[in-house]
Amino acid sequence: MYLSNTTLKEFEACPHCFYLDKKLNIKKPPPIIAGVLNAIDRAMKDQFDDFRVQGGPPKHATVELPKGWVLFSSQVALKKMRHWKSGLQYENAKGFTLIGALDDLMFNPATGLYMPLDYKSKGKATDEASTEKFYQLQGDIYSLLLEENGYQTTGKAMFVYYRPSEIDPANEMLWECQAIQIDADKERARDVFDRASACLLSPNAPKQSDDCAMCQYVEARQKL
């Protein structure tokens, strides 16, 4: 069975709902996904791919990579890493496979180390605490996947946020960019992955979570 950043986040949020979804195929209502965010993500990838080939800064928003770091040079390898079917994988001793689709990857020629790079779109400026709150697990997972596939990391993950700034006189959208690094712990990701795997091997579902909105809704419906 395949697990990912999304499913492990669901496990951490509510093991009961995670078990129902992955073990019993009882799905929660799907979330509403804003298509514009996917379009922005694709545009970011295109910008950084141009940056990779041409060696200049991405158009509209300049992001400075950390000193000594360059973008991963192999566009062919990166294309595979960006798709979950051909991307990085790691199988644990319980027989579950963790998969991930990287946005991008940085390399430090002096140290031979790698750092995952992920693009985000946001409506306002953010900070390190917010990045850790929402994306810590993602950074940890990417670190684990890279390490298990032979890419030694620096123990950091970088998130690049793009947010709309203004529309210029030519009706072209201008963007502001913010780059934030956080610590990335592969062992923390391994622990979550192993606990989620053990959960799915159990014959019984975990109890409903008191702080899960879906569990509370189901419990309330049962009392009617």
HELIX and SHEET records of a PDB file:
HELIX    1   1 ASN A    5  ALA A   13  1                                   9    
HELIX    2   2 PRO A   15  LYS A   22  1                                   8    
HELIX    3   3 GLY A   35  GLN A   54  1                                  20    
HELIX    4   4 GLN A   75  MET A   81  1                                   7    
HELIX    5   5 GLU A  128  GLU A  148  1                                  21    
HELIX    6   6 LYS A  186  LEU A  201  1                                  16    
HELIX    7   7 ALA A  213  GLN A  222  1                                  10    
SHEET    1   A 3 TYR A   2  LEU A   3  0                                        
SHEET    2   A 3 THR A  97  GLY A 100  1                                        
SHEET    3   A 3 LEU A  88  GLU A  91 -1                                        
SHEET    1   B 5 VAL A  70  LEU A  71  0                                        
SHEET    2   B 5 ASP A 104  ASN A 108 -1                                        
SHEET    3   B 5 LEU A 113  SER A 121 -1                                        
SHEET    4   B 5 LYS A 156  ILE A 167  1                                        
SHEET    5   B 5 MET A 173  ASP A 183 -1                                        
END                                                                             
